[in-house]
Amino acid sequence: MLLRRLAAALIAVVALAGVQVAGASPAQAAPRVLYYDASQAQEFIAVVNQGAQIWNSRATNVRLEPVPAGRTPNIRVYADNGWPRAQTTSLGNGRVWMGRQAVDQGYYPPRIAAHELGHILGLPDRRTGLCADLMSGSSAPVSCTNSYPNARELATVEANFRSSAAVAPQTYVWQPALAGAAG
């Protein structure tokens, strides 16, 4: 009889501890899904998809997905002959141009795509010249093939989408640093 009481008490303690442990763990919020339309990106469609997957492989608070039929995209991606650029309208919304001029000069297309999508995710240009900094853009050497955000860039995107940060409309241009050029 004493053994049964001890077993029942032990089961009650374990069950209670299990409830407490499960209750102590904070619930993970679902990532905010942003839909992009790369249908007008011409020869860059696969590269834009790769840029989105780069962000998806790192970020947990936001996810970039191709726009399903019947839905309005958050991000529209185009191809043209100018410099790559992004124009934000708010956090997670805007337009990206995959400009052929940078590709013609030897810049790595997946890096361009991930960089320009980074602007849509709330990151500014940082002209550090370092290949390790995705948002250094064209200030890094043409030979740079790093397409992944560094820890600081990723932390900023995570914080932006954790709190739905306000981001003012902005235009960013990949063009190499010239007098008065943003990039």
Sequence and secondary structure as in RCSB ss.txt:
>XXXX:A:sequence
MLLRRLAAALIAVVALAGVQVAGASPAQAAPRVLYYDASQAQEFIAVVNQGAQIWNSRATNVRLEPVPAGRTPNI
RVYADNGWPRAQTTSLGNGRVWMGRQAVDQGYYPPRIAAHELGHILGLPDRRTGLCADLMSGSSAPVSCTNSYPN
ARELATVEANFRSSAAVAPQTYVWQPALAGAAG
>XXXX:A:secstr
 HHHHHHHHHHHHHHHHHHHHHHHS      EEEEEEEEE GGGHHHHHHHHHHHHHH SSEEEEE  TT   SE
EEEEESS  EEEEEETTEEEEEEEHHHHHTT  HHHHHHHHHHHHTT        TT GGGGGGS TT    S  
HHHHHHHHHHHHHT     EEEE     TT   
